[in-house]
Amino acid sequence: MDFSFLPVYALLLFVVVGFGSLFGFLRIFWKDIKSEFKELKLELKSEIQKVRSEAKTENQSLRTEMV
């Protein structure tokens, strides 16, 4: 029985398993970053709405003072 092919198959197996774990880690990392960006986007939208409403009320108060 010739076992000279075993190192090649073992190397291929380790490469496949290594890339699988690397891509699995990157997938989890990407999901985490994506959810963080969604959360930041919602916070930014609410902050923009808050600033807009404050600017509108301030603008209205300035208009009433001018009249």
mmCIF file of the N, C-alpha and C atoms, coordinates in Angstrom:
data_MODEL
# 
_entry.id   MODEL 
# 
loop_
_atom_site.group_PDB 
_atom_site.id 
_atom_site.type_symbol 
_atom_site.label_atom_id 
_atom_site.label_alt_id 
_atom_site.label_comp_id 
_atom_site.label_asym_id 
_atom_site.label_entity_id 
_atom_site.label_seq_id 
_atom_site.pdbx_PDB_ins_code 
_atom_site.Cartn_x 
_atom_site.Cartn_y 
_atom_site.Cartn_z 
_atom_site.occupancy 
_atom_site.B_iso_or_equiv 
_atom_site.pdbx_formal_charge 
_atom_site.auth_seq_id 
_atom_site.auth_comp_id 
_atom_site.auth_asym_id 
_atom_site.auth_atom_id 
_atom_site.pdbx_PDB_model_num 
ATOM 1   N N  . MET A 1 1  ? 0.834   -1.185 0.000  1.00 0.00 ? 1  MET A N  1 
ATOM 2   C CA . MET A 1 1  ? 0.000   0.000  0.000  1.00 0.00 ? 1  MET A CA 1 
ATOM 3   C C  . MET A 1 1  ? 0.878   1.247  0.000  1.00 0.00 ? 1  MET A C  1 
ATOM 4   N N  . ASP A 1 2  ? 0.550   2.159  -0.885 1.00 0.00 ? 2  ASP A N  1 
ATOM 5   C CA . ASP A 1 2  ? 1.348   3.375  -1.033 1.00 0.00 ? 2  ASP A CA 1 
ATOM 6   C C  . ASP A 1 2  ? 0.622   4.537  -0.346 1.00 0.00 ? 2  ASP A C  1 
ATOM 7   N N  . PHE A 1 3  ? 1.263   5.091  0.655  1.00 0.00 ? 3  PHE A N  1 
ATOM 8   C CA . PHE A 1 3  ? 0.669   6.206  1.400  1.00 0.00 ? 3  PHE A CA 1 
ATOM 9   C C  . PHE A 1 3  ? 1.322   7.545  1.066  1.00 0.00 ? 3  PHE A C  1 
ATOM 10  N N  . SER A 1 4  ? 1.935   7.642  -0.077 1.00 0.00 ? 4  SER A N  1 
ATOM 11  C CA . SER A 1 4  ? 2.624   8.885  -0.434 1.00 0.00 ? 4  SER A CA 1 
ATOM 12  C C  . SER A 1 4  ? 1.637   10.011 -0.761 1.00 0.00 ? 4  SER A C  1 
ATOM 13  N N  . PHE A 1 5  ? 0.396   9.677  -1.040 1.00 0.00 ? 5  PHE A N  1 
ATOM 14  C CA . PHE A 1 5  ? -0.608  10.692 -1.381 1.00 0.00 ? 5  PHE A CA 1 
ATOM 15  C C  . PHE A 1 5  ? -1.238  11.322 -0.133 1.00 0.00 ? 5  PHE A C  1 
ATOM 16  N N  . LEU A 1 6  ? -1.035  10.727 1.032  1.00 0.00 ? 6  LEU A N  1 
ATOM 17  C CA . LEU A 1 6  ? -1.668  11.220 2.256  1.00 0.00 ? 6  LEU A CA 1 
ATOM 18  C C  . LEU A 1 6  ? -1.299  12.661 2.604  1.00 0.00 ? 6  LEU A C  1 
ATOM 19  N N  . PRO A 1 7  ? -0.030  13.074 2.513  1.00 0.00 ? 7  PRO A N  1 
ATOM 20  C CA . PRO A 1 7  ? 0.273   14.480 2.844  1.00 0.00 ? 7  PRO A CA 1 
ATOM 21  C C  . PRO A 1 7  ? -0.458  15.475 1.946  1.00 0.00 ? 7  PRO A C  1 
ATOM 22  N N  . VAL A 1 8  ? -0.633  15.126 0.674  1.00 0.00 ? 8  VAL A N  1 
ATOM 23  C CA . VAL A 1 8  ? -1.329  16.027 -0.244 1.00 0.00 ? 8  VAL A CA 1 
ATOM 24  C C  . VAL A 1 8  ? -2.790  16.155 0.165  1.00 0.00 ? 8  VAL A C  1 
ATOM 25  N N  . TYR A 1 9  ? -3.439  15.031 0.455  1.00 0.00 ? 9  TYR A N  1 
ATOM 26  C CA . TYR A 1 9  ? -4.837  15.073 0.867  1.00 0.00 ? 9  TYR A CA 1 
ATOM 27  C C  . TYR A 1 9  ? -5.003  15.760 2.225  1.00 0.00 ? 9  TYR A C  1 
ATOM 28  N N  . ALA A 1 10 ? -4.059  15.527 3.113  1.00 0.00 ? 10 ALA A N  1 
ATOM 29  C CA . ALA A 1 10 ? -4.124  16.193 4.419  1.00 0.00 ? 10 ALA A CA 1 
ATOM 30  C C  . ALA A 1 10 ? -3.978  17.702 4.250  1.00 0.00 ? 10 ALA A C  1 
ATOM 31  N N  . LEU A 1 11 ? -3.065  18.117 3.379  1.00 0.00 ? 11 LEU A N  1 
ATOM 32  C CA . LEU A 1 11 ? -2.887  19.545 3.116  1.00 0.00 ? 11 LEU A CA 1 
ATOM 33  C C  . LEU A 1 11 ? -4.149  20.149 2.511  1.00 0.00 ? 11 LEU A C  1 
ATOM 34  N N  . LEU A 1 12 ? -4.744  19.466 1.545  1.00 0.00 ? 12 LEU A N  1 
ATOM 35  C CA . LEU A 1 12 ? -5.986  19.955 0.938  1.00 0.00 ? 12 LEU A CA 1 
ATOM 36  C C  . LEU A 1 12 ? -7.108  20.047 1.972  1.00 0.00 ? 12 LEU A C  1 
ATOM 37  N N  . LEU A 1 13 ? -7.193  19.053 2.837  1.00 0.00 ? 13 LEU A N  1 
ATOM 38  C CA . LEU A 1 13 ? -8.209  19.065 3.879  1.00 0.00 ? 13 LEU A CA 1 
ATOM 39  C C  . LEU A 1 13 ? -8.011  20.245 4.826  1.00 0.00 ? 13 LEU A C  1 
ATOM 40  N N  . PHE A 1 14 ? -6.767  20.480 5.239  1.00 0.00 ? 14 PHE A N  1 
ATOM 41  C CA . PHE A 1 14 ? -6.489  21.604 6.130  1.00 0.00 ? 14 PHE A CA 1 
ATOM 42  C C  . PHE A 1 14 ? -6.773  22.944 5.450  1.00 0.00 ? 14 PHE A C  1 
ATOM 43  N N  . VAL A 1 15 ? -6.484  23.052 4.163  1.00 0.00 ? 15 VAL A N  1 
ATOM 44  C CA . VAL A 1 15 ? -6.762  24.289 3.428  1.00 0.00 ? 15 VAL A CA 1 
ATOM 45  C C  . VAL A 1 15 ? -8.266  24.536 3.366  1.00 0.00 ? 15 VAL A C  1 
ATOM 46  N N  . VAL A 1 16 ? -9.033  23.497 3.049  1.00 0.00 ? 16 VAL A N  1 
ATOM 47  C CA . VAL A 1 16 ? -10.489 23.646 2.960  1.00 0.00 ? 16 VAL A CA 1 
ATOM 48  C C  . VAL A 1 16 ? -11.072 24.016 4.321  1.00 0.00 ? 16 VAL A C  1 
ATOM 49  N N  . VAL A 1 17 ? -10.640 23.331 5.363  1.00 0.00 ? 17 VAL A N  1 
ATOM 50  C CA . VAL A 1 17 ? -11.147 23.621 6.706  1.00 0.00 ? 17 VAL A CA 1 
ATOM 51  C C  . VAL A 1 17 ? -10.725 25.024 7.142  1.00 0.00 ? 17 VAL A C  1 
ATOM 52  N N  . GLY A 1 18 ? -9.499  25.408 6.825  1.00 0.00 ? 18 GLY A N  1 
ATOM 53  C CA . GLY A 1 18 ? -9.016  26.745 7.182  1.00 0.00 ? 18 GLY A CA 1 
ATOM 54  C C  . GLY A 1 18 ? -9.807  27.844 6.504  1.00 0.00 ? 18 GLY A C  1 
ATOM 55  N N  . PHE A 1 19 ? -10.031 27.691 5.200  1.00 0.00 ? 19 PHE A N  1 
ATOM 56  C CA . PHE A 1 19 ? -10.813 28.700 4.487  1.00 0.00 ? 19 PHE A CA 1 
ATOM 57  C C  . PHE A 1 19 ? -12.261 28.718 4.966  1.00 0.00 ? 19 PHE A C  1 
ATOM 58  N N  . GLY A 1 20 ? -12.791 27.557 5.283  1.00 0.00 ? 20 GLY A N  1 
ATOM 59  C CA . GLY A 1 20 ? -14.162 27.501 5.799  1.00 0.00 ? 20 GLY A CA 1 
ATOM 60  C C  . GLY A 1 20 ? -14.296 28.251 7.104  1.00 0.00 ? 20 GLY A C  1 
ATOM 61  N N  . SER A 1 21 ? -13.335 28.059 8.015  1.00 0.00 ? 21 SER A N  1 
ATOM 62  C CA . SER A 1 21 ? -13.420 28.790 9.279  1.00 0.00 ? 21 SER A CA 1 
ATOM 63  C C  . SER A 1 21 ? -13.168 30.271 9.098  1.00 0.00 ? 21 SER A C  1 
ATOM 64  N N  . LEU A 1 22 ? -12.273 30.625 8.175  1.00 0.00 ? 22 LEU A N  1 
ATOM 65  C CA . LEU A 1 22 ? -12.010 32.042 7.911  1.00 0.00 ? 22 LEU A CA 1 
ATOM 66  C C  . LEU A 1 22 ? -13.255 32.727 7.362  1.00 0.00 ? 22 LEU A C  1 
ATOM 67  N N  . PHE A 1 23 ? -13.894 32.112 6.379  1.00 0.00 ? 23 PHE A N  1 
ATOM 68  C CA . PHE A 1 23 ? -15.092 32.717 5.805  1.00 0.00 ? 23 PHE A CA 1 
ATOM 69  C C  . PHE A 1 23 ? -16.253 32.708 6.798  1.00 0.00 ? 23 PHE A C  1 
ATOM 70  N N  . GLY A 1 24 ? -16.317 31.705 7.647  1.00 0.00 ? 24 GLY A N  1 
ATOM 71  C CA . GLY A 1 24 ? -17.337 31.693 8.693  1.00 0.00 ? 24 GLY A CA 1 
ATOM 72  C C  . GLY A 1 24 ? -17.151 32.849 9.660  1.00 0.00 ? 24 GLY A C  1 
ATOM 73  N N  . PHE A 1 25 ? -15.899 33.084 10.048 1.00 0.00 ? 25 PHE A N  1 
ATOM 74  C CA . PHE A 1 25 ? -15.604 34.216 10.933 1.00 0.00 ? 25 PHE A CA 1 
ATOM 75  C C  . PHE A 1 25 ? -15.937 35.537 10.255 1.00 0.00 ? 25 PHE A C  1 
ATOM 76  N N  . LEU A 1 26 ? -15.556 35.682 8.984  1.00 0.00 ? 26 LEU A N  1 
ATOM 77  C CA . LEU A 1 26 ? -15.836 36.925 8.265  1.00 0.00 ? 26 LEU A CA 1 
ATOM 78  C C  . LEU A 1 26 ? -17.335 37.145 8.102  1.00 0.00 ? 26 LEU A C  1 
ATOM 79  N N  . ARG A 1 27 ? -18.088 36.083 7.917  1.00 0.00 ? 27 ARG A N  1 
ATOM 80  C CA . ARG A 1 27 ? -19.540 36.198 7.788  1.00 0.00 ? 27 ARG A CA 1 
ATOM 81  C C  . ARG A 1 27 ? -20.157 36.710 9.086  1.00 0.00 ? 27 ARG A C  1 
ATOM 82  N N  . ILE A 1 28 ? -19.720 36.153 10.208 1.00 0.00 ? 28 ILE A N  1 
ATOM 83  C CA . ILE A 1 28 ? -20.217 36.603 11.510 1.00 0.00 ? 28 ILE A CA 1 
ATOM 84  C C  . ILE A 1 28 ? -19.807 38.050 11.759 1.00 0.00 ? 28 ILE A C  1 
ATOM 85  N N  . PHE A 1 29 ? -18.561 38.377 11.435 1.00 0.00 ? 29 PHE A N  1 
ATOM 86  C CA . PHE A 1 29 ? -18.049 39.739 11.605 1.00 0.00 ? 29 PHE A CA 1 
ATOM 87  C C  . PHE A 1 29 ? -18.856 40.712 10.754 1.00 0.00 ? 29 PHE A C  1 
ATOM 88  N N  . TRP A 1 30 ? -19.149 40.345 9.503  1.00 0.00 ? 30 TRP A N  1 
ATOM 89  C CA . TRP A 1 30 ? -19.911 41.210 8.603  1.00 0.00 ? 30 TRP A CA 1 
ATOM 90  C C  . TRP A 1 30 ? -21.333 41.430 9.124  1.00 0.00 ? 30 TRP A C  1 
ATOM 91  N N  . LYS A 1 31 ? -21.968 40.373 9.639  1.00 0.00 ? 31 LYS A N  1 
ATOM 92  C CA . LYS A 1 31 ? -23.319 40.518 10.194 1.00 0.00 ? 31 LYS A CA 1 
ATOM 93  C C  . LYS A 1 31 ? -23.312 41.488 11.371 1.00 0.00 ? 31 LYS A C  1 
ATOM 94  N N  . ASP A 1 32 ? -22.299 41.384 12.225 1.00 0.00 ? 32 ASP A N  1 
ATOM 95  C CA . ASP A 1 32 ? -22.192 42.260 13.388 1.00 0.00 ? 32 ASP A CA 1 
ATOM 96  C C  . ASP A 1 32 ? -22.018 43.709 12.954 1.00 0.00 ? 32 ASP A C  1 
ATOM 97  N N  . ILE A 1 33 ? -21.131 43.943 11.997 1.00 0.00 ? 33 ILE A N  1 
ATOM 98  C CA . ILE A 1 33 ? -20.901 45.306 11.515 1.00 0.00 ? 33 ILE A CA 1 
ATOM 99  C C  . ILE A 1 33 ? -22.153 45.850 10.839 1.00 0.00 ? 33 ILE A C  1 
ATOM 100 N N  . LYS A 1 34 ? -22.832 45.010 10.081 1.00 0.00 ? 34 LYS A N  1 
ATOM 101 C CA . LYS A 1 34 ? -24.046 45.440 9.387  1.00 0.00 ? 34 LYS A CA 1 
ATOM 102 C C  . LYS A 1 34 ? -25.121 45.866 10.386 1.00 0.00 ? 34 LYS A C  1 
ATOM 103 N N  . SER A 1 35 ? -25.288 45.112 11.464 1.00 0.00 ? 35 SER A N  1 
ATOM 104 C CA . SER A 1 35 ? -26.290 45.483 12.467 1.00 0.00 ? 35 SER A CA 1 
ATOM 105 C C  . SER A 1 35 ? -25.891 46.768 13.190 1.00 0.00 ? 35 SER A C  1 
ATOM 106 N N  . GLU A 1 36 ? -24.595 46.955 13.425 1.00 0.00 ? 36 GLU A N  1 
ATOM 107 C CA . GLU A 1 36 ? -24.127 48.200 14.050 1.00 0.00 ? 36 GLU A CA 1 
ATOM 108 C C  . GLU A 1 36 ? -24.426 49.396 13.155 1.00 0.00 ? 36 GLU A C  1 
ATOM 109 N N  . PHE A 1 37 ? -24.184 49.244 11.851 1.00 0.00 ? 37 PHE A N  1 
ATOM 110 C CA . PHE A 1 37 ? -24.458 50.336 10.923 1.00 0.00 ? 37 PHE A CA 1 
ATOM 111 C C  . PHE A 1 37 ? -25.950 50.647 10.856 1.00 0.00 ? 37 PHE A C  1 
ATOM 112 N N  . LYS A 1 38 ? -26.800 49.625 10.915 1.00 0.00 ? 38 LYS A N  1 
ATOM 113 C CA . LYS A 1 38 ? -28.244 49.863 10.927 1.00 0.00 ? 38 LYS A CA 1 
ATOM 114 C C  . LYS A 1 38 ? -28.642 50.668 12.159 1.00 0.00 ? 38 LYS A C  1 
ATOM 115 N N  . GLU A 1 39 ? -28.080 50.288 13.303 1.00 0.00 ? 39 GLU A N  1 
ATOM 116 C CA . GLU A 1 39 ? -28.382 50.990 14.543 1.00 0.00 ? 39 GLU A CA 1 
ATOM 117 C C  . GLU A 1 39 ? -27.912 52.443 14.475 1.00 0.00 ? 39 GLU A C  1 
ATOM 118 N N  . LEU A 1 40 ? -26.703 52.657 13.978 1.00 0.00 ? 40 LEU A N  1 
ATOM 119 C CA . LEU A 1 40 ? -26.187 54.017 13.848 1.00 0.00 ? 40 LEU A CA 1 
ATOM 120 C C  . LEU A 1 40 ? -27.013 54.840 12.868 1.00 0.00 ? 40 LEU A C  1 
ATOM 121 N N  . LYS A 1 41 ? -27.471 54.206 11.806 1.00 0.00 ? 41 LYS A N  1 
ATOM 122 C CA . LYS A 1 41 ? -28.299 54.897 10.817 1.00 0.00 ? 41 LYS A CA 1 
ATOM 123 C C  . LYS A 1 41 ? -29.603 55.368 11.450 1.00 0.00 ? 41 LYS A C  1 
ATOM 124 N N  . LEU A 1 42 ? -30.237 54.501 12.248 1.00 0.00 ? 42 LEU A N  1 
ATOM 125 C CA . LEU A 1 42 ? -31.477 54.884 12.920 1.00 0.00 ? 42 LEU A CA 1 
ATOM 126 C C  . LEU A 1 42 ? -31.247 56.014 13.917 1.00 0.00 ? 42 LEU A C  1 
ATOM 127 N N  . GLU A 1 43 ? -30.143 55.944 14.662 1.00 0.00 ? 43 GLU A N  1 
ATOM 128 C CA . GLU A 1 43 ? -29.818 57.009 15.609 1.00 0.00 ? 43 GLU A CA 1 
ATOM 129 C C  . GLU A 1 43 ? -29.593 58.330 14.880 1.00 0.00 ? 43 GLU A C  1 
ATOM 130 N N  . LEU A 1 44 ? -28.894 58.270 13.769 1.00 0.00 ? 44 LEU A N  1 
ATOM 131 C CA . LEU A 1 44 ? -28.616 59.477 12.999 1.00 0.00 ? 44 LEU A CA 1 
ATOM 132 C C  . LEU A 1 44 ? -29.897 60.075 12.431 1.00 0.00 ? 44 LEU A C  1 
ATOM 133 N N  . LYS A 1 45 ? -30.790 59.224 11.932 1.00 0.00 ? 45 LYS A N  1 
ATOM 134 C CA . LYS A 1 45 ? -32.067 59.721 11.412 1.00 0.00 ? 45 LYS A CA 1 
ATOM 135 C C  . LYS A 1 45 ? -32.872 60.407 12.506 1.00 0.00 ? 45 LYS A C  1 
ATOM 136 N N  . SER A 1 46 ? -32.926 59.805 13.687 1.00 0.00 ? 46 SER A N  1 
ATOM 137 C CA . SER A 1 46 ? -33.691 60.420 14.778 1.00 0.00 ? 46 SER A CA 1 
ATOM 138 C C  . SER A 1 46 ? -33.047 61.729 15.221 1.00 0.00 ? 46 SER A C  1 
ATOM 139 N N  . GLU A 1 47 ? -31.729 61.780 15.225 1.00 0.00 ? 47 GLU A N  1 
ATOM 140 C CA . GLU A 1 47 ? -31.026 63.015 15.594 1.00 0.00 ? 47 GLU A CA 1 
ATOM 141 C C  . GLU A 1 47 ? -31.289 64.116 14.563 1.00 0.00 ? 47 GLU A C  1 
ATOM 142 N N  . ILE A 1 48 ? -31.304 63.754 13.294 1.00 0.00 ? 48 ILE A N  1 
ATOM 143 C CA . ILE A 1 48 ? -31.590 64.731 12.238 1.00 0.00 ? 48 ILE A CA 1 
ATOM 144 C C  . ILE A 1 48 ? -33.010 65.258 12.381 1.00 0.00 ? 48 ILE A C  1 
ATOM 145 N N  . GLN A 1 49 ? -33.967 64.383 12.656 1.00 0.00 ? 49 GLN A N  1 
ATOM 146 C CA . GLN A 1 49 ? -35.354 64.824 12.848 1.00 0.00 ? 49 GLN A CA 1 
ATOM 147 C C  . GLN A 1 49 ? -35.469 65.760 14.045 1.00 0.00 ? 49 GLN A C  1 
ATOM 148 N N  . LYS A 1 50 ? -34.736 65.444 15.101 1.00 0.00 ? 50 LYS A N  1 
ATOM 149 C CA . LYS A 1 50 ? -34.758 66.283 16.296 1.00 0.00 ? 50 LYS A CA 1 
ATOM 150 C C  . LYS A 1 50 ? -34.207 67.670 15.982 1.00 0.00 ? 50 LYS A C  1 
ATOM 151 N N  . VAL A 1 51 ? -33.091 67.731 15.279 1.00 0.00 ? 51 VAL A N  1 
ATOM 152 C CA . VAL A 1 51 ? -32.483 69.017 14.927 1.00 0.00 ? 51 VAL A CA 1 
ATOM 153 C C  . VAL A 1 51 ? -33.401 69.801 13.995 1.00 0.00 ? 51 VAL A C  1 
ATOM 154 N N  . ARG A 1 52 ? -34.041 69.125 13.058 1.00 0.00 ? 52 ARG A N  1 
ATOM 155 C CA . ARG A 1 52 ? -34.969 69.806 12.149 1.00 0.00 ? 52 ARG A CA 1 
ATOM 156 C C  . ARG A 1 52 ? -36.141 70.418 12.907 1.00 0.00 ? 52 ARG A C  1 
ATOM 157 N N  . SER A 1 53 ? -36.708 69.656 13.827 1.00 0.00 ? 53 SER A N  1 
ATOM 158 C CA . SER A 1 53 ? -37.852 70.185 14.584 1.00 0.00 ? 53 SER A CA 1 
ATOM 159 C C  . SER A 1 53 ? -37.424 71.361 15.461 1.00 0.00 ? 53 SER A C  1 
ATOM 160 N N  . GLU A 1 54 ? -36.230 71.268 16.063 1.00 0.00 ? 54 GLU A N  1 
ATOM 161 C CA . GLU A 1 54 ? -35.722 72.386 16.861 1.00 0.00 ? 54 GLU A CA 1 
ATOM 162 C C  . GLU A 1 54 ? -35.498 73.615 15.989 1.00 0.00 ? 54 GLU A C  1 
ATOM 163 N N  . ALA A 1 55 ? -34.970 73.409 14.792 1.00 0.00 ? 55 ALA A N  1 
ATOM 164 C CA . ALA A 1 55 ? -34.734 74.529 13.881 1.00 0.00 ? 55 ALA A CA 1 
ATOM 165 C C  . ALA A 1 55 ? -36.053 75.154 13.446 1.00 0.00 ? 55 ALA A C  1 
ATOM 166 N N  . LYS A 1 56 ? -37.061 74.335 13.206 1.00 0.00 ? 56 LYS A N  1 
ATOM 167 C CA . LYS A 1 56 ? -38.373 74.872 12.815 1.00 0.00 ? 56 LYS A CA 1 
ATOM 168 C C  . LYS A 1 56 ? -38.979 75.715 13.929 1.00 0.00 ? 56 LYS A C  1 
ATOM 169 N N  . THR A 1 57 ? -38.935 75.211 15.155 1.00 0.00 ? 57 THR A N  1 
ATOM 170 C CA . THR A 1 57 ? -39.509 75.978 16.269 1.00 0.00 ? 57 THR A CA 1 
ATOM 171 C C  . THR A 1 57 ? -38.731 77.265 16.496 1.00 0.00 ? 57 THR A C  1 
ATOM 172 N N  . GLU A 1 58 ? -37.415 77.190 16.372 1.00 0.00 ? 58 GLU A N  1 
ATOM 173 C CA . GLU A 1 58 ? -36.596 78.395 16.537 1.00 0.00 ? 58 GLU A CA 1 
ATOM 174 C C  . GLU A 1 58 ? -36.885 79.401 15.428 1.00 0.00 ? 58 GLU A C  1 
ATOM 175 N N  . ASN A 1 59 ? -37.055 78.910 14.211 1.00 0.00 ? 59 ASN A N  1 
ATOM 176 C CA . ASN A 1 59 ? -37.372 79.772 13.085 1.00 0.00 ? 59 ASN A CA 1 
ATOM 177 C C  . ASN A 1 59 ? -38.731 80.441 13.289 1.00 0.00 ? 59 ASN A C  1 
ATOM 178 N N  . GLN A 1 60 ? -39.698 79.686 13.774 1.00 0.00 ? 60 GLN A N  1 
ATOM 179 C CA . GLN A 1 60 ? -41.028 80.249 14.022 1.00 0.00 ? 60 GLN A CA 1 
ATOM 180 C C  . GLN A 1 60 ? -40.990 81.299 15.128 1.00 0.00 ? 60 GLN A C  1 
ATOM 181 N N  . SER A 1 61 ? -40.219 81.041 16.166 1.00 0.00 ? 61 SER A N  1 
ATOM 182 C CA . SER A 1 61 ? -40.131 82.021 17.252 1.00 0.00 ? 61 SER A CA 1 
ATOM 183 C C  . SER A 1 61 ? -39.438 83.295 16.780 1.00 0.00 ? 61 SER A C  1 
ATOM 184 N N  . LEU A 1 62 ? -38.432 83.170 15.922 1.00 0.00 ? 62 LEU A N  1 
ATOM 185 C CA . LEU A 1 62 ? -37.775 84.355 15.371 1.00 0.00 ? 62 LEU A CA 1 
ATOM 186 C C  . LEU A 1 62 ? -38.727 85.139 14.477 1.00 0.00 ? 62 LEU A C  1 
ATOM 187 N N  . ARG A 1 63 ? -39.556 84.446 13.721 1.00 0.00 ? 63 ARG A N  1 
ATOM 188 C CA . ARG A 1 63 ? -40.527 85.129 12.862 1.00 0.00 ? 63 ARG A CA 1 
ATOM 189 C C  . ARG A 1 63 ? -41.547 85.902 13.695 1.00 0.00 ? 63 ARG A C  1 
ATOM 190 N N  . THR A 1 64 ? -41.995 85.301 14.795 1.00 0.00 ? 64 THR A N  1 
ATOM 191 C CA . THR A 1 64 ? -42.976 85.996 15.638 1.00 0.00 ? 64 THR A CA 1 
ATOM 192 C C  . THR A 1 64 ? -42.346 87.207 16.318 1.00 0.00 ? 64 THR A C  1 
ATOM 193 N N  . GLU A 1 65 ? -41.073 87.125 16.654 1.00 0.00 ? 65 GLU A N  1 
ATOM 194 C CA . GLU A 1 65 ? -40.386 88.269 17.254 1.00 0.00 ? 65 GLU A CA 1 
ATOM 195 C C  . GLU A 1 65 ? -40.217 89.403 16.248 1.00 0.00 ? 65 GLU A C  1 
ATOM 196 N N  . MET A 1 66 ? -39.999 89.069 14.974 1.00 0.00 ? 66 MET A N  1 
ATOM 197 C CA . MET A 1 66 ? -39.801 90.084 13.938 1.00 0.00 ? 66 MET A CA 1 
ATOM 198 C C  . MET A 1 66 ? -41.097 90.828 13.646 1.00 0.00 ? 66 MET A C  1 
ATOM 199 N N  . VAL A 1 67 ? -42.222 90.141 13.790 1.00 0.00 ? 67 VAL A N  1 
ATOM 200 C CA . VAL A 1 67 ? -43.523 90.759 13.460 1.00 0.00 ? 67 VAL A CA 1 
ATOM 201 C C  . VAL A 1 67 ? -43.998 91.559 14.609 1.00 0.00 ? 67 VAL A C  1 
# 
